[in-house]
Amino acid sequence: MLVNGKWQGDWSPNDDKDTDGEFVRQTSSFRNWITPDGSAGPTGGDGFKAEPGRYHLYVAYICPWASRALMVRALKNLESLISVSVLNPQLTDQGWAFKGFPGATQDHIYGLTYMHELYTKADPEFTGRATVPVLWDKQRETIVNNESADILRMLNTAFEEQGAAGPDLYPQDLASDIDALNKRLYENLNNGVYQAGFATRQVVYEEAYTKVFATLDDLEARLADGRPFLLGEQLTETDVRLFVTLIRFDAAYHGLFKCNRNTLRAMPHLMAYTQRIVALPGVRETVHIDHIKAGYYSIKELNPRGLIPLGPEDY
């Protein structure tokens, strides 16, 4: 990680633990917003005006948080407005790196080698992990935001005057339901699989495992009434948040993270729901199972020999 702008060596997921051995996710550091008129958003202290070609998204296909930002870019038809660089799924001893894996790209803006170099370009004294996604302002040469939840919201509305299309992923009549379900999904499933996978005590693992499958069972029952999406007929950001976990479940979380009561394929309503979302325009292009498996199974603490499973087949 970076300490006062200097790289300090290897980072391990096992470094992010509380005293009970539970995985703790780092708080995002850059929380400014792109808005239609450049006014400040609900977090951060600065505003950035929505303009075509001004912003760049840094993602890794392995990462669910980055992938949900990439999904919204596709669902809102923002590909021509916001450019993208894709990082290597396998972490190096200096964290995220560019190139070196099929489908990974160079840094299209500066030709950097490591993601942490972008963070110190934005803040020469930055302390913390250099995470993805990052929404970068090419004009001011700084990070706008590295919190995927914020990025989903701003991409949903900021570029409407610039030609954005697609569904409203945060309709006001569903806002309270979206917020409530987002919170539950994050605590019990999106982050719950990580709490199971990186637990260092049996009781912590079992608590996380129980939360994961209780939530999956509830979601399976919810979808049993034939609704196409979690809140009914309307696709929302909650579906995006759930999908990025489900699409990784059989490929990584079931085996490597020991969330192995059953596969997603054994839950017919959730499986059909996942296939329904991956078939939406632009979504399949954001899913790269080879990156997901290569990235997760390169975590030495969980898979010291680095063997990558051949299955499962793609969706």
C-alpha positions as CSV (number, residue, x, y, z in Angstrom):
1,M,0.0,0.0,0.0
2,L,1.0,3.7,-0.1
3,V,2.1,5.6,2.9
4,N,2.6,9.3,2.4
5,G,2.9,8.7,-1.4
6,K,5.5,5.9,-1.1
7,W,4.9,2.3,-2.0
8,Q,5.5,0.1,1.1
9,G,5.6,-3.4,-0.3
10,D,3.3,-6.4,-0.6
11,W,-0.3,-6.1,0.5
12,S,-2.3,-9.1,1.6
13,P,-6.1,-9.4,2.0
14,N,-5.2,-10.9,5.5
15,D,-3.8,-7.5,6.5
16,D,-7.3,-6.1,6.5
17,K,-8.6,-7.8,9.6
18,D,-10.1,-6.7,12.9
19,T,-9.0,-8.2,16.2
20,D,-11.7,-11.0,15.8
21,G,-10.2,-12.1,12.4
22,E,-13.0,-10.6,10.4
23,F,-12.3,-9.0,6.9
24,V,-12.6,-5.2,7.0
25,R,-13.0,-3.2,3.8
26,Q,-11.1,0.0,3.3
27,T,-13.1,3.2,3.2
28,S,-13.0,5.1,-0.1
29,S,-10.9,8.2,-0.1
30,F,-12.1,10.3,-3.1
31,R,-15.8,11.2,-2.9
32,N,-16.4,14.1,-5.3
33,W,-19.2,13.9,-7.9
34,I,-19.8,14.6,-11.6
35,T,-23.0,16.6,-11.9
36,P,-24.8,18.2,-14.9
37,D,-23.8,21.7,-14.0
38,G,-20.6,21.1,-12.1
39,S,-22.1,21.7,-8.6
40,A,-20.9,19.7,-5.7
41,G,-22.6,16.3,-5.1
42,P,-23.9,14.8,-1.9
43,T,-20.4,13.8,-0.7
44,G,-17.0,15.4,-1.2
45,G,-16.2,19.1,-1.4
46,D,-15.9,19.7,-5.1
47,G,-18.1,19.4,-8.2
48,F,-17.1,18.2,-11.7
49,K,-19.2,19.2,-14.7
50,A,-20.5,16.4,-17.0
51,E,-18.7,16.8,-20.4
52,P,-18.2,14.2,-23.1
53,G,-14.7,12.8,-23.4
54,R,-13.5,14.4,-20.2
55,Y,-13.7,11.4,-17.8
56,H,-11.9,8.0,-17.8
57,L,-12.8,4.9,-15.8
58,Y,-10.2,2.5,-14.5
59,V,-11.5,-1.0,-13.8
60,A,-10.5,-4.6,-13.4
61,Y,-12.9,-7.3,-14.7
62,I,-12.2,-9.4,-11.7
63,C,-13.5,-6.8,-9.2
64,P,-17.2,-6.8,-8.5
65,W,-17.1,-3.1,-7.4
66,A,-15.4,-2.0,-10.6
67,S,-17.6,-4.2,-12.7
68,R,-20.8,-2.7,-11.4
69,A,-19.5,0.8,-12.5
70,L,-18.7,-0.7,-15.9
71,M,-22.2,-2.2,-16.1
72,V,-23.9,1.1,-15.5
73,R,-21.7,2.7,-18.1
74,A,-23.0,0.1,-20.6
75,L,-26.6,0.2,-19.4
76,K,-26.7,4.0,-19.7
77,N,-25.0,4.0,-23.1
78,L,-22.1,6.0,-21.9
79,E,-19.3,4.2,-23.8
80,S,-18.8,7.0,-26.2
81,L,-18.6,9.6,-23.4
82,I,-16.4,7.9,-20.8
83,S,-13.3,6.0,-21.9
84,V,-11.9,2.9,-20.0
85,S,-8.6,1.3,-19.1
86,V,-8.7,-2.4,-17.8
87,L,-6.1,-3.6,-15.3
88,N,-4.5,-7.0,-15.1
89,P,-6.6,-9.3,-12.8
90,Q,-3.6,-10.8,-11.0
91,L,-2.2,-8.5,-8.3
92,T,1.5,-7.9,-8.4
93,D,3.8,-7.1,-5.4
94,Q,2.9,-3.5,-6.2
95,G,-0.8,-4.0,-6.4
96,W,-2.9,-3.5,-9.6
97,A,-0.9,-3.4,-12.8
98,F,-1.6,-2.7,-16.4
99,K,-1.2,-5.1,-19.4
100,G,0.2,-8.6,-19.1
101,F,-3.1,-10.6,-19.4
102,P,-5.4,-11.1,-22.3
103,G,-8.0,-8.4,-22.3
104,A,-6.1,-6.1,-19.9
105,T,-5.0,-2.9,-21.5
106,Q,-2.3,-0.3,-21.1
107,D,-3.1,2.9,-19.1
108,H,-4.6,4.8,-22.0
109,I,-4.0,8.2,-20.4
110,Y,-0.5,8.3,-19.0
111,G,1.1,4.9,-19.9
112,L,1.6,4.1,-16.2
113,T,2.7,0.7,-15.0
114,Y,0.8,0.5,-11.7
115,M,-2.4,1.8,-10.3
116,H,-0.7,3.3,-7.3
117,E,1.1,5.7,-9.6
118,L,-2.3,7.2,-10.6
119,Y,-3.2,7.7,-6.9
120,T,0.0,9.6,-6.2
121,K,-0.5,11.6,-9.4
122,A,-3.8,12.8,-7.8
123,D,-2.3,13.1,-4.3
124,P,1.5,12.9,-3.9
125,E,1.0,12.3,-0.2
126,F,-1.7,9.6,-0.5
127,T,-1.9,6.9,2.2
128,G,-4.0,3.8,1.6
129,R,-4.6,1.1,-0.9
130,A,-4.8,2.0,-4.6
131,T,-8.2,0.4,-5.4
132,V,-10.5,0.2,-8.4
133,P,-12.8,1.5,-9.7
134,V,-11.4,5.0,-10.2
135,L,-13.3,7.7,-12.1
136,W,-10.6,10.1,-13.4
137,D,-10.9,13.7,-14.7
138,K,-8.5,14.1,-17.7
139,Q,-9.0,17.9,-17.6
140,R,-8.0,18.5,-14.0
141,E,-5.8,15.4,-13.8
142,T,-7.2,14.1,-10.6
143,I,-9.5,11.3,-9.1
144,V,-13.1,12.4,-9.0
145,N,-14.3,9.3,-7.0
146,N,-13.2,5.8,-6.1
147,E,-16.4,4.7,-4.4
148,S,-18.4,2.5,-6.7
149,A,-21.7,3.2,-4.9
150,D,-21.2,6.9,-5.7
151,I,-20.1,6.2,-9.3
152,L,-23.3,4.2,-9.9
153,R,-25.5,7.1,-8.8
154,M,-23.6,9.8,-10.8
155,L,-23.5,7.8,-14.0
156,N,-27.2,7.2,-13.7
157,T,-28.1,10.9,-13.9
158,A,-25.1,13.2,-14.6
159,F,-24.9,12.7,-18.4
160,E,-28.6,12.9,-19.3
161,E,-28.0,16.2,-21.2
162,Q,-25.0,14.6,-23.0
163,G,-27.0,11.9,-24.6
164,A,-27.1,9.2,-21.8
165,A,-30.0,6.7,-22.3
166,G,-31.2,3.5,-20.7
167,P,-33.2,2.8,-17.6
168,D,-33.4,5.0,-14.5
169,L,-31.6,2.8,-12.1
170,Y,-32.6,4.9,-9.0
171,P,-36.2,6.0,-9.6
172,Q,-37.5,8.1,-6.7
173,D,-40.6,6.0,-6.1
174,L,-38.4,3.0,-5.3
175,A,-35.5,4.9,-3.6
176,S,-36.3,3.8,0.0
177,D,-36.7,0.2,-1.1
178,I,-33.5,0.3,-3.1
179,D,-31.5,1.8,-0.2
180,A,-32.9,-0.8,2.3
181,L,-32.1,-3.8,0.0
182,N,-28.7,-2.4,-1.0
183,K,-27.7,-2.3,2.7
184,R,-28.9,-5.8,3.3
185,L,-27.2,-7.2,0.2
186,Y,-23.9,-5.5,1.0
187,E,-23.7,-6.6,4.6
188,N,-24.8,-10.2,4.1
189,L,-23.8,-11.1,0.5
190,N,-21.6,-8.7,-1.5
191,N,-19.2,-8.3,1.4
192,G,-20.4,-11.5,3.2
193,V,-18.6,-13.7,0.7
194,Y,-15.4,-11.9,1.4
195,Q,-15.9,-12.2,5.1
196,A,-16.2,-15.9,4.6
197,G,-13.3,-16.2,2.2
198,F,-10.8,-14.2,4.3
199,A,-11.9,-15.2,7.8
200,T,-9.1,-16.4,10.0
201,R,-11.3,-17.9,12.7
202,Q,-13.9,-20.7,12.3
203,V,-16.7,-18.9,14.1
204,V,-16.2,-15.8,11.9
205,Y,-16.3,-18.0,8.8
206,E,-19.4,-19.8,9.9
207,E,-21.2,-16.6,10.7
208,A,-20.5,-15.1,7.3
209,Y,-21.4,-18.4,5.5
210,T,-24.7,-18.5,7.3
211,K,-25.5,-14.9,6.3
212,V,-24.6,-15.6,2.6
213,F,-26.9,-18.5,2.2
214,A,-29.7,-17.1,4.3
215,T,-29.7,-14.1,1.9
216,L,-29.5,-16.3,-1.2
217,D,-32.4,-18.4,0.0
218,D,-34.5,-15.2,0.6
219,L,-33.6,-13.9,-2.9
220,E,-34.5,-17.3,-4.5
221,A,-37.9,-17.1,-2.7
222,R,-38.4,-13.4,-3.8
223,L,-37.9,-14.3,-7.5
224,A,-40.1,-17.3,-7.3
225,D,-43.2,-15.2,-8.1
226,G,-41.9,-14.6,-11.6
227,R,-40.8,-11.0,-11.3
228,P,-38.0,-10.2,-13.7
229,F,-36.0,-8.0,-11.3
230,L,-35.6,-7.7,-7.5
231,L,-38.2,-4.9,-7.1
232,G,-40.5,-5.9,-9.9
233,E,-40.6,-4.9,-13.5
234,Q,-38.0,-2.1,-13.1
235,L,-34.3,-2.8,-13.4
236,T,-32.5,-0.9,-10.6
237,E,-29.0,-0.4,-9.2
238,T,-29.9,-3.1,-6.7
239,D,-29.9,-5.6,-9.5
240,V,-26.5,-4.4,-10.7
241,R,-25.2,-4.8,-7.1
242,L,-26.5,-8.3,-6.8
243,F,-25.6,-9.4,-10.3
244,V,-21.8,-8.8,-9.9
245,T,-21.8,-11.1,-6.9
246,L,-23.9,-13.8,-8.5
247,I,-21.9,-13.9,-11.7
248,R,-18.7,-14.7,-9.6
249,F,-20.3,-17.1,-7.2
250,D,-19.7,-20.5,-8.9
251,A,-16.4,-19.4,-10.4
252,A,-14.8,-18.1,-7.2
253,Y,-16.9,-17.8,-4.1
254,H,-18.2,-21.4,-4.0
255,G,-14.8,-23.0,-4.1
256,L,-12.1,-20.5,-3.1
257,F,-14.2,-18.6,-0.5
258,K,-15.7,-21.8,0.9
259,C,-19.3,-20.7,0.3
260,N,-20.0,-24.2,-0.8
261,R,-23.4,-25.3,0.5
262,N,-24.5,-25.3,-3.1
263,T,-23.7,-23.5,-6.4
264,L,-25.8,-20.8,-8.0
265,R,-26.7,-23.2,-10.7
266,A,-28.6,-25.2,-8.0
267,M,-30.9,-22.2,-7.4
268,P,-33.1,-22.1,-10.5
269,H,-34.7,-18.7,-10.0
270,L,-31.4,-16.9,-9.2
271,M,-29.8,-18.7,-12.1
272,A,-32.5,-17.6,-14.5
273,Y,-32.3,-14.1,-13.1
274,T,-28.5,-14.0,-13.6
275,Q,-28.9,-15.2,-17.2
276,R,-31.6,-12.6,-17.8
277,I,-29.3,-9.8,-16.7
278,V,-26.3,-10.9,-18.6
279,A,-28.4,-10.9,-21.7
280,L,-29.2,-7.2,-21.3
281,P,-27.5,-5.0,-24.0
282,G,-23.9,-4.3,-23.1
283,V,-23.7,-6.4,-19.9
284,R,-22.1,-9.6,-21.3
285,E,-19.2,-7.5,-22.5
286,T,-18.5,-6.5,-18.9
287,V,-18.2,-10.1,-17.7
288,H,-14.9,-12.0,-18.2
289,I,-14.9,-15.3,-16.4
290,D,-11.2,-15.8,-17.3
291,H,-10.2,-12.6,-15.5
292,I,-12.4,-13.6,-12.5
293,K,-10.9,-17.0,-12.1
294,A,-7.3,-15.9,-12.8
295,G,-7.6,-13.0,-10.3
296,Y,-9.2,-14.7,-7.4
297,Y,-7.1,-17.9,-7.7
298,S,-3.9,-15.9,-7.8
299,I,-4.5,-14.9,-4.1
300,K,-1.6,-16.8,-2.5
301,E,-3.0,-16.9,1.0
302,L,-6.1,-18.8,-0.3
303,N,-4.5,-20.7,-3.2
304,P,-0.7,-21.0,-2.7
305,R,0.0,-23.2,-5.7
306,G,-1.9,-20.8,-8.0
307,L,-3.8,-23.5,-9.8
308,I,-6.8,-22.2,-11.8
309,P,-9.9,-24.4,-12.1
310,L,-11.1,-25.3,-15.6
311,G,-14.8,-24.9,-14.7
312,P,-17.4,-23.7,-14.5
313,E,-18.5,-22.9,-18.1
314,D,-19.5,-19.4,-18.9
315,Y,-23.1,-18.1,-18.5
